[in-house]
Amino acid sequence: MTFHLHPPTLRAMGRGRKTELPERLALPMFRALRAGQRIRGTRLDPFGRTDHRRLERLIANEYEALCWSTAAGLTTSNHASGMARLGAAREIRGYESVKEAGIERYRELVGETVATGR
């Protein structure tokens, strides 16, 4: 069995194609990655300092603040608009450039609902 991978680190270094790894190399690597899950989000995370990971953390914090501010001003008359604001997060999905485009759409939708008072 052969695994076809395109890790973000290689992509950032300019590698435009997927790398083929035989099973005997890939499976130990996957085990090491699984063991490394414990350090994800900590200072020891080697990938946590990338621009993309920083953006993910920023969006998570923005969304949490949005949840708190929406909940603080929630009434029966503005419930639907509040849920629409929170539902805008559904735009964020995918990997890298797809996710970044979704983040832009999310921010536009949240800004529109705040500006129009919907």
Secondary structure, 3 states (H helix, E strand, C coil): CEEEECCHHHHHCCCCCCEEEEHHHHHHHHHHHHHHHHHCCCCCCCCCCCHHHHHHHHHHHHHHHHHHHHHHCCCCCCHHHHHHHHHHHHHCCCCHHHHHHHHHHHHHHHHHHHHHCC
